[in-house]
Amino acid sequence: MFVDPLFWPVLIMATLAAIVASQAIISAMFSIVKQCYALGCFPRVKIVHKSRWVRGQVYIPEINWVHMVLSLAITVGFRDTNRLANAYGIAFMSLTFVTTWLTSLVIAFVWHQSFVFALLFALFFGSIEIIYLSSSCMKILRGGWVTLMITAAFLVVMFVWHYGNRKRYLYDQHNKVSMKTILTLGPSLGIVRIPGIGLIYTELVNGVPATFTHFLTNLPAFYQVVVFVCAKTVPVPYVPTKERYLIGRIGPKSYRMYRCIVRSGYKDVHNHDDDFENDLVTSLAEFIQLEAEGFGNVDGPVDGWLAVVRTSEKFGKRLAVSESNSIEGSSSSSSPPFNANSSKSATLQRLRSMYEEESLEVKYRPRAQFKLLENKDMHVKEELLELLEAKCAGVSYVIGHSRIKAKWNAPFLKRFVINVAYSFLRKNSRAPAVVLNIPHICLIEVGMNYHV
């Protein structure tokens, strides 16, 4: 049998070209999923940043496994390159058609060109692509249905996740605590205030979440400084560091309650570690000083004004910051030795070893030492000193651990979406504490039942 001498070189070149094209598609898939996740339209997945210096290079293990399983299933199931080509043709032409119309919107609203030019662009390229798309749709029964099924499956996942999160947010918004209730408790909030800073994570940008009052109902004690942290992803690619923190006050000064809205873009790299605690304390100190300089009415009994604190420009003006690698505590304050033979369960031994490893990581990690600079205002100096004392006492993270159920009289479809589909996605996605990189020894989870 005669073989063309150009067969093997062409085969090798075609294989290499297919590998390059596949890698580009996989990288684009990771980037799109990461942006959908940042905007709250996709379940929480593990995102690995492959490069510390180059933005956008991400890897998602779960999506990679799903992609591998689907690729093998389609290849083994079809066993025909014509059907594979039909499925790919519908996917490619749908992509180009949607891209054309989205580009016309970019021309009109982002580049601020005339609507006539945007419309002509969409009509010219769209009329060409719709011909190819219509011809591809004629091959739906010959393999193109796979593309539509996969698209519908991911669309359902995104819709269920967004719908469940929306219902949970509306429940929090409806059941938030009014400021009148907080003010009636007095500066001590009717509880015992202990040293330290308590960071309460919430999705609300105003008001006090029900998680806080639920915690106080079961345990009437909390930290002397309370900060309600709201992490928001804004519809822009990147948010400059100097515009990331939005700080405000809740109630009068004596309450020592603040609000921090952390804004990030859908392409930003989230490094939620020790730097966040240090930046937060510095931002709070900067905000306290801005209040004293008369940038807002801070004595009002309501959820007060918010200010963008530019930590990158004024870092260290209110506080002197120095890095320290010293070990927290002494050897006498370390945990007592653990006798593995005294434990009745292997699970307890494993949990104990995990706790000791995490304790060592927290114990030996670098710490920032804050030093209060001179300030003429005694009230500001007192509040800053109390903030530094609370930081030295420790920072704890409070996150709501919600259990969402649909009401008994809800329609069947809603009960299925919330109780089955959304619950399944939540159980198989990453926990918020893992996403935020919060140490378990600093984490407090508050159980909440949601009936939406």
C-alpha positions as CSV (number, residue, x, y, z in Angstrom):
1,M,0.0,0.0,0.0
2,F,1.5,3.3,-1.1
3,V,1.6,6.1,1.5
4,D,2.0,9.7,0.5
5,P,5.4,11.0,1.8
6,L,3.6,14.1,3.0
7,F,1.1,12.1,5.1
8,W,3.1,11.9,8.3
9,P,4.4,15.5,8.4
10,V,1.0,16.8,7.7
11,L,-0.5,14.5,10.4
12,I,2.0,15.7,12.9
13,M,1.4,19.4,12.1
14,A,-2.4,18.8,12.3
15,T,-2.0,17.2,15.7
16,L,0.1,20.0,17.0
17,A,-2.3,22.6,15.7
18,A,-5.2,20.7,17.3
19,I,-3.3,20.7,20.6
20,V,-2.7,24.4,20.4
21,A,-6.3,25.1,19.6
22,S,-7.6,22.9,22.3
23,Q,-5.3,24.6,24.9
24,A,-6.7,28.0,23.8
25,I,-10.3,26.7,24.2
26,I,-9.5,25.2,27.6
27,S,-7.9,28.4,28.9
28,A,-10.8,30.5,27.6
29,M,-13.2,28.1,29.4
30,F,-11.3,28.5,32.7
31,S,-11.4,32.3,32.3
32,I,-15.1,32.5,31.6
33,V,-16.0,30.2,34.5
34,K,-13.9,32.3,36.8
35,Q,-15.6,35.5,35.7
36,C,-19.1,33.8,36.1
37,Y,-18.1,32.6,39.5
38,A,-16.9,36.1,40.5
39,L,-20.2,37.6,39.4
40,G,-22.3,35.1,41.4
41,C,-23.5,33.1,38.4
42,F,-21.6,29.9,39.0
43,P,-21.0,27.6,42.0
44,R,-17.9,28.1,44.1
45,V,-15.1,26.1,42.6
46,K,-11.4,25.9,43.3
47,I,-9.4,28.5,41.3
48,V,-5.7,28.0,41.0
49,H,-3.6,31.0,39.8
50,K,-0.8,29.5,37.8
51,S,1.4,32.6,37.8
52,R,2.0,35.2,40.5
53,W,3.1,37.8,38.0
54,V,0.8,37.3,35.0
55,R,-2.9,38.1,35.4
56,G,-5.6,35.8,34.1
57,Q,-3.7,32.5,34.0
58,V,-6.1,30.3,36.1
59,Y,-6.7,26.6,36.4
60,I,-10.0,25.0,37.7
61,P,-9.6,21.3,38.5
62,E,-13.3,20.6,38.7
63,I,-14.0,22.1,35.3
64,N,-11.0,20.3,33.9
65,W,-12.4,16.9,35.0
66,V,-15.8,17.7,33.7
67,H,-14.3,18.7,30.3
68,M,-12.3,15.4,30.2
69,V,-15.4,13.3,30.9
70,L,-17.5,15.0,28.4
71,S,-14.8,14.9,25.7
72,L,-14.3,11.1,26.2
73,A,-18.1,10.5,26.3
74,I,-18.7,12.4,23.1
75,T,-15.8,10.8,21.3
76,V,-16.7,7.3,22.4
77,G,-20.4,7.8,21.8
78,F,-20.2,9.2,18.3
79,R,-17.3,7.3,16.8
80,D,-17.8,9.5,13.8
81,T,-15.9,12.6,12.8
82,N,-18.9,13.9,10.8
83,R,-21.1,14.1,13.9
84,L,-18.3,15.7,15.9
85,A,-17.9,18.3,13.1
86,N,-21.7,19.0,13.2
87,A,-21.6,19.5,17.0
88,Y,-18.6,21.7,16.8
89,G,-20.1,23.7,13.9
90,I,-23.2,24.7,15.9
91,A,-21.0,25.7,18.9
92,F,-18.6,27.7,16.7
93,M,-21.3,29.5,14.7
94,S,-23.4,30.3,17.8
95,L,-20.2,31.7,19.4
96,T,-19.5,34.0,16.5
97,F,-23.1,35.1,16.2
98,V,-23.4,36.1,19.9
99,T,-19.9,37.7,19.8
100,T,-21.0,39.9,16.9
101,W,-24.1,41.3,18.7
102,L,-22.1,41.8,21.9
103,T,-19.4,43.6,20.0
104,S,-22.1,46.0,18.7
105,L,-23.1,46.7,22.2
106,V,-19.5,47.4,23.2
107,I,-19.2,49.8,20.2
108,A,-22.2,51.7,21.3
109,F,-21.9,51.8,25.1
110,V,-18.1,51.2,25.9
111,W,-16.4,52.8,22.9
112,H,-19.2,55.5,22.7
113,Q,-19.5,55.3,19.0
114,S,-22.7,56.2,17.1
115,F,-25.6,53.7,17.3
116,V,-25.8,53.8,13.5
117,F,-22.3,52.4,13.2
118,A,-23.0,49.7,15.8
119,L,-26.2,48.7,14.0
120,L,-24.5,48.6,10.6
121,F,-21.7,46.4,12.1
122,A,-24.2,44.0,13.6
123,L,-26.3,43.8,10.4
124,F,-23.3,43.3,8.1
125,F,-21.6,40.6,10.0
126,G,-24.7,39.2,11.6
127,S,-26.4,38.6,8.2
128,I,-23.4,36.6,7.1
129,E,-23.1,34.6,10.3
130,I,-26.9,33.8,10.5
131,I,-26.6,32.1,7.1
132,Y,-23.9,29.7,8.4
133,L,-25.8,29.3,11.7
134,S,-29.0,28.3,9.9
135,S,-27.1,25.8,7.9
136,S,-25.6,24.4,11.0
137,C,-29.0,24.1,12.7
138,M,-30.1,21.8,9.9
139,K,-27.6,19.3,11.4
140,I,-29.0,19.2,14.9
141,L,-30.4,15.7,14.5
142,R,-27.0,14.5,13.1
143,G,-24.9,15.3,16.2
144,G,-25.6,18.9,16.8
145,W,-28.1,18.1,19.6
146,V,-25.1,17.4,21.9
147,T,-24.0,21.0,21.9
148,L,-27.5,22.1,22.8
149,M,-27.8,19.6,25.6
150,I,-24.5,20.7,27.2
151,T,-25.4,24.3,26.8
152,A,-28.8,23.7,28.4
153,A,-27.2,21.8,31.3
154,F,-24.8,24.6,32.2
155,L,-27.5,27.2,31.7
156,V,-29.7,25.3,34.3
157,V,-26.8,25.1,36.8
158,M,-26.1,28.9,36.4
159,F,-29.8,29.7,36.7
160,V,-30.4,27.5,39.8
161,W,-27.3,28.9,41.6
162,H,-28.2,32.6,40.8
163,Y,-31.8,32.0,41.8
164,G,-30.9,30.4,45.1
165,N,-28.4,33.1,46.0
166,R,-31.0,35.8,45.1
167,K,-33.6,34.3,47.3
168,R,-31.1,34.0,50.2
169,Y,-30.1,37.7,49.7
170,L,-33.7,38.8,49.7
171,Y,-34.4,36.9,52.9
172,D,-31.4,38.6,54.5
173,Q,-32.6,41.9,53.3
174,H,-36.1,41.4,54.6
175,N,-35.0,40.1,58.0
176,K,-32.2,42.5,58.8
177,V,-32.2,44.3,62.1
178,S,-33.3,47.9,62.2
179,M,-31.0,50.5,63.6
180,K,-33.7,51.5,66.1
181,T,-33.4,48.0,67.7
182,I,-29.6,48.4,67.9
183,L,-29.8,51.8,69.5
184,T,-32.1,50.6,72.2
185,L,-29.4,48.2,73.4
186,G,-27.0,51.0,74.3
187,P,-23.2,51.1,73.7
188,S,-22.6,47.7,75.2
189,L,-25.4,46.2,73.0
190,G,-26.8,44.5,76.1
191,I,-23.9,42.0,76.1
192,V,-20.5,41.4,77.4
193,R,-17.8,43.0,75.2
194,I,-14.6,41.0,75.2
195,P,-11.2,42.1,73.7
196,G,-10.7,41.5,70.0
197,I,-12.1,42.3,66.6
198,G,-15.0,40.4,65.2
199,L,-15.4,40.4,61.5
200,I,-19.0,39.5,60.5
201,Y,-19.4,38.5,56.9
202,T,-22.6,39.5,55.2
203,E,-23.9,40.3,51.7
204,L,-25.8,43.3,52.9
205,V,-24.4,46.7,52.2
206,N,-26.6,48.4,54.8
207,G,-28.3,47.4,58.0
208,V,-27.3,44.7,60.5
209,P,-27.7,41.1,59.4
210,A,-29.8,38.6,61.3
211,T,-26.7,36.5,61.8
212,F,-25.4,39.0,64.3
213,T,-28.5,39.0,66.5
214,H,-28.9,35.3,66.2
215,F,-25.4,34.9,67.5
216,L,-26.0,37.3,70.4
217,T,-29.3,35.5,71.3
218,N,-27.5,32.2,71.8
219,L,-24.2,33.6,73.2
220,P,-24.6,37.1,74.8
221,A,-21.0,38.1,74.4
222,F,-19.0,39.7,71.5
223,Y,-15.8,41.5,70.7
224,Q,-15.2,45.1,71.6
225,V,-14.8,46.1,67.9
226,V,-17.4,44.9,65.4
227,V,-16.8,45.1,61.7
228,F,-19.4,44.0,59.1
229,V,-17.5,42.9,56.1
230,C,-19.3,42.8,52.7
231,A,-17.2,41.4,49.7
232,K,-18.7,42.7,46.5
233,T,-17.6,42.0,42.9
234,V,-18.3,45.0,40.7
235,P,-18.9,44.7,36.9
236,V,-15.4,46.0,36.0
237,P,-12.3,43.9,35.3
238,Y,-10.0,45.4,38.0
239,V,-10.4,47.7,41.0
240,P,-7.4,49.7,42.1
241,T,-6.1,48.9,45.5
242,K,-6.5,52.5,46.7
243,E,-10.2,52.3,45.8
244,R,-10.9,48.8,47.2
245,Y,-12.0,49.6,50.8
246,L,-15.2,51.5,51.5
247,I,-15.4,52.2,55.3
248,G,-18.3,53.4,57.3
249,R,-19.7,53.6,60.8
250,I,-22.8,52.0,62.3
251,G,-24.4,53.9,65.1
252,P,-22.6,56.4,67.4
253,K,-18.9,56.3,68.1
254,S,-19.3,54.6,71.4
255,Y,-20.7,51.5,69.8
256,R,-17.4,50.7,68.0
257,M,-19.3,49.2,65.1
258,Y,-18.0,49.7,61.5
259,R,-18.9,48.6,58.0
260,C,-16.3,47.6,55.4
261,I,-17.2,47.0,51.8
262,V,-14.4,45.2,49.9
263,R,-14.8,45.8,46.2
264,S,-13.0,43.8,43.6
265,G,-13.3,43.3,39.9
266,Y,-14.3,40.0,38.2
267,K,-10.7,39.5,37.0
268,D,-9.0,40.5,40.3
269,V,-6.9,37.9,42.2
270,H,-8.3,37.4,45.6
271,N,-5.5,37.2,48.2
272,H,-7.5,37.1,51.5
273,D,-4.8,36.5,54.0
274,D,-2.9,38.4,56.7
275,D,-2.6,41.5,54.5
276,F,-6.4,41.8,54.6
277,E,-6.4,42.1,58.4
278,N,-3.6,44.7,58.4
279,D,-5.2,46.7,55.5
280,L,-8.5,46.6,57.3
281,V,-7.1,48.0,60.6
282,T,-5.2,50.7,58.7
283,S,-8.3,51.6,56.8
284,L,-10.4,51.8,60.0
285,A,-7.7,54.1,61.5
286,E,-7.7,56.3,58.4
287,F,-11.5,56.5,58.5
288,I,-11.5,57.5,62.2
289,Q,-9.1,60.3,61.4
290,L,-11.2,61.4,58.4
291,E,-14.2,61.7,60.7
292,A,-12.3,63.9,63.1
293,E,-11.3,66.1,60.2
294,G,-14.9,66.8,59.5
295,F,-15.5,64.8,56.3
296,G,-19.0,63.7,57.4
297,N,-21.6,63.7,60.2
298,V,-20.5,60.8,62.4
299,D,-22.7,61.3,65.4
300,G,-25.9,60.4,63.7
301,P,-27.8,57.4,65.0
302,V,-28.2,55.7,61.6
303,D,-26.1,53.6,59.3
304,G,-23.6,56.4,58.5
305,W,-21.8,57.6,55.5
306,L,-19.2,55.6,53.7
307,A,-15.8,56.8,52.6
308,V,-13.3,55.3,50.2
309,V,-10.1,54.9,52.2
310,R,-7.0,55.1,50.0
311,T,-4.7,52.8,52.1
312,S,-2.0,52.6,49.4
313,E,-1.4,56.3,49.4
314,K,-1.8,57.0,53.2
315,F,-0.6,53.8,54.6
316,G,1.3,54.5,57.8
317,K,0.3,58.1,58.2
318,R,-2.1,57.4,61.1
319,L,-0.3,54.2,62.3
320,A,3.3,53.2,62.2
321,V,3.5,49.7,60.7
322,S,6.4,47.3,60.9
323,E,6.7,43.6,60.0
324,S,7.5,41.1,62.7
325,N,8.3,37.5,62.5
326,S,8.1,36.9,66.2
327,I,6.1,33.9,67.5
328,E,2.8,34.8,69.1
329,G,2.8,33.8,72.7
330,S,5.4,31.9,74.5
331,S,6.1,28.2,74.9
332,S,4.1,28.1,78.1
333,S,1.0,29.2,76.3
334,S,1.2,26.5,73.7
335,S,-1.3,23.7,73.6
336,P,-0.6,20.9,76.0
337,P,0.9,17.6,74.7
338,F,-1.6,15.2,73.3
339,N,-1.4,11.5,74.1
340,A,-2.6,9.6,71.0
341,N,-3.2,6.5,73.1
342,S,-5.7,8.3,75.3
343,S,-8.0,9.0,72.4
344,K,-10.8,6.6,71.7
345,S,-11.3,7.5,68.0
346,A,-8.9,7.8,65.1
347,T,-11.0,10.7,63.9
348,L,-10.2,12.7,67.0
349,Q,-6.5,12.0,66.4
350,R,-6.7,13.2,62.8
351,L,-8.6,16.3,63.9
352,R,-6.1,17.0,66.6
353,S,-3.2,16.7,64.2
354,M,-4.9,19.0,61.7
355,Y,-5.6,21.6,64.5
356,E,-1.9,21.5,65.6
357,E,-0.7,22.0,62.0
358,E,-3.0,24.9,61.4
359,S,-2.1,26.4,64.8
360,L,1.6,26.3,63.9
361,E,0.9,28.0,60.6
362,V,-1.0,30.8,62.3
363,K,1.6,31.0,65.1
364,Y,4.6,31.4,62.9
365,R,3.2,33.5,60.2
366,P,4.5,37.1,59.9
367,R,2.7,39.7,61.8
368,A,2.4,43.5,61.4
369,Q,3.1,45.6,64.5
370,F,1.1,48.8,64.7
371,K,2.2,51.8,66.6
372,L,0.0,54.8,67.3
373,L,1.4,58.1,66.2
374,E,0.8,61.4,68.0
375,N,-2.7,62.8,67.7
376,K,-4.0,66.0,69.3
377,D,-7.6,64.9,69.5
378,M,-8.0,62.8,72.7
379,H,-11.2,61.1,71.5
380,V,-9.6,60.0,68.2
381,K,-6.5,58.8,70.1
382,E,-8.7,56.8,72.5
383,E,-10.6,55.2,69.7
384,L,-7.4,54.4,67.8
385,L,-5.8,53.0,70.9
386,E,-8.8,50.7,71.5
387,L,-8.6,49.6,67.9
388,L,-5.0,48.6,68.3
389,E,-5.6,46.8,71.5
390,A,-8.4,44.8,69.9
391,K,-6.1,43.9,67.0
392,C,-3.5,42.7,69.4
393,A,-6.1,40.6,71.2
394,G,-6.9,38.8,68.0
395,V,-9.3,38.8,65.0
396,S,-12.2,36.3,64.6
397,Y,-14.3,35.7,61.6
398,V,-18.1,35.1,61.9
399,I,-19.8,33.5,58.9
400,G,-23.4,32.4,58.6
401,H,-23.9,28.7,57.9
402,S,-27.3,28.8,56.3
403,R,-29.7,25.9,55.6
404,I,-32.1,27.0,52.9
405,K,-35.5,25.4,52.5
406,A,-38.5,26.4,50.4
407,K,-41.8,27.1,52.2
408,W,-44.2,24.2,52.5
409,N,-46.8,26.0,50.4
410,A,-44.4,26.9,47.6
411,P,-45.0,25.6,44.1
412,F,-43.6,22.2,43.3
413,L,-41.0,23.6,40.8
414,K,-39.7,26.1,43.4
415,R,-39.4,23.4,46.1
416,F,-37.5,21.2,43.7
417,V,-35.1,24.0,42.6
418,I,-34.4,25.1,46.2
419,N,-34.6,21.9,48.2
420,V,-33.0,19.6,45.6
421,A,-31.0,21.3,42.9
422,Y,-29.7,24.3,44.8
423,S,-29.0,22.3,47.9
424,F,-27.0,19.8,45.8
425,L,-24.9,22.6,44.3
426,R,-24.2,24.1,47.7
427,K,-23.1,20.8,49.2
428,N,-20.8,20.1,46.4
429,S,-19.2,23.5,46.1
430,R,-16.4,25.0,48.2
431,A,-17.3,26.5,51.5
432,P,-17.1,30.3,51.9
433,A,-14.5,30.0,54.6
434,V,-12.3,28.0,52.2
435,V,-12.8,30.6,49.4
436,L,-11.9,33.4,51.8
437,N,-8.8,31.5,53.1
438,I,-10.0,31.9,56.7
439,P,-8.1,29.7,59.3
440,H,-10.4,27.3,61.1
441,I,-9.1,28.3,64.5
442,C,-10.3,31.9,63.9
443,L,-13.6,30.9,62.4
444,I,-17.1,31.0,64.0
445,E,-20.0,29.6,62.0
446,V,-23.5,30.6,63.0
447,G,-26.3,28.2,61.9
448,M,-29.3,29.8,60.3
449,N,-32.5,28.4,58.8
450,Y,-33.8,30.1,55.8
451,H,-37.4,29.6,54.6
452,V,-37.8,31.2,51.2
